[in-house]
Amino acid sequence: MTQWLSIVVAPLVFLANLSLAYALVPLACQTQRTAPLHATSAVALAIVVAAALLAWRALRTSDASAGTARDDFADRRFLSCIGAWVSTLAALAIVLQWAAQAVLSPCIA
């Protein structure tokens, strides 16, 4: 289950962060405070990094136990690897988005 969590939830968190950032821009421009933008990026990054760590842990702890078939082991290992990479890519996208928020003013028209 952790494999699917990291594959599906990480990109959804990135997209939710992107949507929230666009929704918060008028408020940030009116109040001249970018704290809400930074807070949403920080929370999104924490969730995505947690998903990546779960996928990494699942990848490291996956072993061919006596009760599982070799194909099941390969499938779990593959999904864990894909989950780790997808979560890492989503984390990189959030960091880059956060960097743009830090550099650019929210009032650019």
N, C-alpha and C positions, 0 to 999 in steps of 0.2 A: 504493500500500500504506500510506503514512503516513496517508492519510485514514481508512482503516478502523482503523488503530491508535488514532488519537485518538478515533474514534467508539465503539469497543468497549472498549478497554483502560481508558480513563479512568473510566467508571462502575464497571467491575469492580474497579479499584483502590480506589475510594471504598467499595464494598461490602465488600471484603476488610479495609480499615482499620476499618470499623464492626464487623465480626465480631471482629477481633483486639482492638479496644478493649474490647468486652464480655467477651472471654475473659481479658483481663489485669486487669480490675477487681478480682477477688478477691485476686490477688497484690499489686496496688497498695494495697489496703485493709489486708492483713496486714502488709506491710512499711512502710506509710506513705510510699512513694516513688512518685511519678508519672512518673519518668523513662522507663520502658518505654512508657507511653501517649504521651508527647511524642515519643519516638523513632519510633514507628510512624506517627504523624501527619506527622512531618517527612519520613520516607521516602516516604510516600504522596503528600504534596504535591509533592515533588521529581519523582516519576514523572509525575504528572498535568501539572505545569507543562512538563516536557520534551515530553510528548505534545502539549500546546497549542502549544508553540513549533514543533514539527515540522509541525503542521497550518497554522500561520500562515506558515511558510516555504514550504510547498507552495502555499498560496494566493497568496503574493507572487511566486513563481517560475513559476506556471502562465501560459503564454502560448500563443497559437495559432501553433504552429510549422507549417511548410509540410506536414509529413507527417501531421498529425492532422486528423481531421474536426472540423467546428464542434461537432457534438453531443458528441463525446468531450471536447472542451475545456470545454464547458458542464458536462458531468457531473463532470469532475475539479474544476472550480472550485466547483461546488455542494457536493460532498463535502468539499472542503477547508474551506469556510465552515462547514458543519455540524460538522465535526470540531473546528474552533477554538472554536465556541460550546459544544459538549458538554463539551469539556475544560475550558473556562473555568468552566462551571457546576459541574462536578465539583470543580474547585479551590476554588471558593467554598464548596461544601458541606463540603469537608475543613477549610477555615479556620474555618467556623462550628462544626464539631464540635470542632476543636482549642480554640477559645475556650471552649466549654462545659466541656471537660476542664480548662482552666486555672482556671476560676472555681469549679466545683463539686468538692466532696470526693468521692473514690471510695467512701467509706464511708457515703454516704447510703442509708438503707434504705427 
